[in-house]
Amino acid sequence: MTPLLELNGLRYTWPGSDEVIALPDISLNKGEKVFLYGPSGSGKSTLLALIGGLIKPDSGQVVFAGERLDRLKGSRRDRFRADHLGIIFQQFNLLPWLDVRSNVALPCQFSKQRAQRCGDVDQAVERLLMGMDLESGLWSRRADALSVGQQQRVAAARALIGEPDLILADEPTSALDADRRQVFIDLLFKQTELSGSTLLFVSHEQDLAPRFDRTLSLESVFV
């Protein structure tokens, strides 16, 4: 099986810093659910930015769905990210003035591929909101009128719309108690399986790791 994502020999230096970040080689297969653990300052944010094509490595390769992201120019990286990647941000990053439906549908405005994979975007939005167990009475509310847990589920539905190849979940359960964390992960697993997406779940909460197919760890990455 050809991996969906391969990271090889990545090194990166943030502008204005003398510290070189050397990231471990990583390979993800299609449909895997992978837990990535690392303490603060271990390079998790840098790794996610490299995978998403937000930054380019000083050296090494990022091969995503057969494409060398480290060789693409900015506009092509942006298009590739919109087509193939869904992100659940730690702070959710919903647009507060938009309602729930509009927030979930937003990626389809930036990616024709994701809109085409939906078929009917409105129906896809509803399926995901129901799949994330968000009651229909909330769908017309502005995002800033929702609770933290509700915003989290909307953010997950937005990441999943249009069946992206890879979902990056950046500390998505950090604001939830233990019971709500487990419920959210149950819902997220079910929807990623339905979409056929690979899930890379980044967290410092190591007790979650046994639920995933395997665990990757970032420790000291500075050289």
C-alpha positions in Angstrom: 0.0 0.0 0.0 1.3 3.4 -1.0 1.2 5.7 2.1 -1.1 8.7 2.0 1.5 10.9 3.7 5.3 10.5 4.0 7.6 12.9 5.8 11.3 12.3 5.3 14.3 14.2 6.7 12.4 17.3 7.6 14.4 20.2 9.1 13.0 23.7 9.7 14.3 27.0 11.2 11.7 29.6 12.2 12.6 33.1 11.0 14.7 35.0 13.6 15.6 31.8 15.4 18.9 29.9 15.4 17.3 26.6 16.6 16.9 23.9 13.9 13.9 21.6 14.3 14.6 18.1 13.0 11.3 16.1 12.8 11.1 12.3 12.7 10.2 10.5 9.6 6.5 9.7 9.5 4.3 7.6 7.3 0.5 7.5 7.4 -1.7 5.1 5.5 -5.2 5.8 4.1 -7.9 5.2 6.7 -5.6 5.1 9.7 -6.4 6.8 13.0 -3.1 7.9 14.5 -2.4 9.6 17.8 0.5 12.1 17.9 1.8 12.9 21.4 4.2 15.7 22.3 4.7 18.1 25.2 4.7 21.8 24.7 7.6 23.0 22.5 8.1 19.6 20.9 7.5 20.8 17.4 3.8 19.8 17.0 2.7 23.1 15.5 5.7 23.1 13.1 4.8 19.6 12.0 1.2 20.5 11.3 2.2 23.6 9.4 4.6 21.5 7.2 1.9 18.9 6.5 -0.6 21.6 5.6 1.8 23.4 3.3 1.7 26.6 5.4 5.5 26.6 5.6 8.2 24.9 3.5 11.0 22.8 5.1 14.6 23.9 4.8 15.3 20.3 3.8 13.5 17.0 3.4 10.3 15.9 1.7 6.6 16.1 2.3 4.8 13.7 0.0 1.0 13.9 0.4 -1.4 12.0 -1.9 1.5 11.5 -4.4 2.3 15.2 -4.5 5.6 16.8 -3.3 4.3 19.7 -1.2 7.8 21.0 -0.5 8.2 21.7 -4.2 4.9 23.4 -4.8 4.6 27.2 -5.0 2.3 29.0 -2.6 -0.8 29.2 -4.7 -0.7 25.5 -5.6 0.0 24.5 -2.0 -3.1 26.6 -1.0 -5.2 24.8 -3.6 -3.9 21.4 -2.6 -4.6 22.1 1.0 -8.2 23.2 0.3 -8.9 20.0 -1.8 -7.3 17.4 0.4 -7.0 18.5 4.0 -9.5 19.1 6.8 -8.3 20.8 10.0 -9.9 20.9 13.5 -8.2 23.8 15.2 -7.7 23.9 19.0 -9.6 27.2 19.1 -12.1 25.9 16.4 -11.7 29.1 14.3 -15.4 29.2 13.3 -16.6 32.4 11.7 -18.7 33.9 14.5 -21.0 35.9 12.3 -22.0 32.9 10.2 -24.6 30.3 11.2 -23.8 26.7 11.8 -24.7 25.5 8.3 -22.6 28.2 6.6 -19.6 27.4 8.7 -19.7 23.7 7.8 -20.2 24.4 4.1 -17.4 26.9 3.9 -14.6 24.6 2.6 -16.7 23.8 -0.4 -16.6 27.4 -1.4 -12.8 27.2 -1.7 -12.6 23.7 -3.2 -14.6 22.6 -6.2 -13.3 19.0 -5.6 -14.8 18.9 -2.2 -18.1 20.4 -3.4 -18.2 17.8 -6.2 -17.5 14.9 -3.8 -20.5 16.1 -1.6 -22.9 16.0 -4.5 -25.5 18.1 -2.8 -23.6 20.3 -0.4 -26.7 21.2 1.7 -27.5 17.5 2.2 -23.9 16.7 3.1 -23.9 19.5 5.7 -27.0 18.1 7.3 -25.6 14.5 7.3 -22.5 15.6 9.0 -24.3 17.7 11.6 -26.6 14.8 12.4 -23.6 12.5 12.5 -21.9 14.8 15.0 -25.1 14.6 17.1 -25.8 18.4 16.8 -29.6 18.9 17.1 -31.3 20.6 14.1 -32.6 23.5 16.3 -29.0 24.8 16.5 -28.2 24.7 12.8 -29.4 28.2 12.1 -27.7 29.8 15.1 -24.6 32.0 14.8 -21.4 30.1 15.7 -20.7 32.5 18.6 -24.1 31.6 20.2 -23.0 27.9 20.7 -21.4 26.3 23.7 -17.7 25.1 23.5 -18.8 21.5 23.0 -21.2 22.5 20.2 -18.6 24.6 18.5 -16.2 21.7 18.6 -18.7 19.4 16.8 -19.3 22.1 14.1 -15.6 22.4 13.6 -15.3 18.7 13.1 -18.2 18.7 10.6 -16.5 21.5 8.7 -13.2 19.6 8.6 -15.0 16.5 7.3 -17.1 18.1 4.6 -16.2 16.9 1.1 -14.3 13.8 2.3 -10.8 15.2 2.5 -8.0 12.6 2.4 -6.5 13.7 5.8 -8.0 15.2 8.9 -5.6 17.1 11.2 -7.1 17.4 14.7 -5.0 19.9 16.8 -5.7 19.4 20.5 -9.5 19.3 19.8 -10.5 17.9 23.2 -8.4 20.1 25.5 -11.5 22.1 26.7 -13.6 19.0 27.5 -14.0 16.8 30.5 -13.2 13.1 30.3 -16.7 11.9 29.5 -17.3 14.5 26.8 -13.8 13.7 25.3 -14.8 10.1 24.8 -18.2 11.0 23.3 -16.5 13.4 20.8 -13.9 10.8 19.8 -16.6 8.2 19.2 -18.5 10.6 16.9 -15.2 11.7 15.1 -14.1 8.1 14.5 -17.5 7.2 13.0 -17.5 10.1 10.6 -13.9 9.7 9.5 -14.6 6.1 8.8 -17.7 7.0 6.7 -15.6 9.6 4.7 -12.7 7.3 4.3 -10.3 9.9 5.7 -7.1 9.4 7.6 -7.0 11.0 11.0 -4.0 12.5 12.7 -5.0 13.5 16.2 -2.6 15.7 18.1 -2.8 15.8 21.9 -0.9 15.9 25.1 -3.6 13.7 26.8 -1.9 10.4 26.6 -4.8 8.5 28.2 -6.5 8.8 24.8 -3.8 7.0 22.9 -5.1 3.4 23.3 -8.2 4.2 21.3 -6.1 4.8 18.1 -4.5 2.4 15.6 -1.1 3.5 16.7 0.8 6.3 18.5 3.6 8.6 17.3 5.7 10.6 19.8 7.6 13.9 19.4 10.3 14.4 22.1 13.4 16.5 21.6 13.4 17.8 18.1 16.0 20.6 18.3 19.5 20.1 17.0 
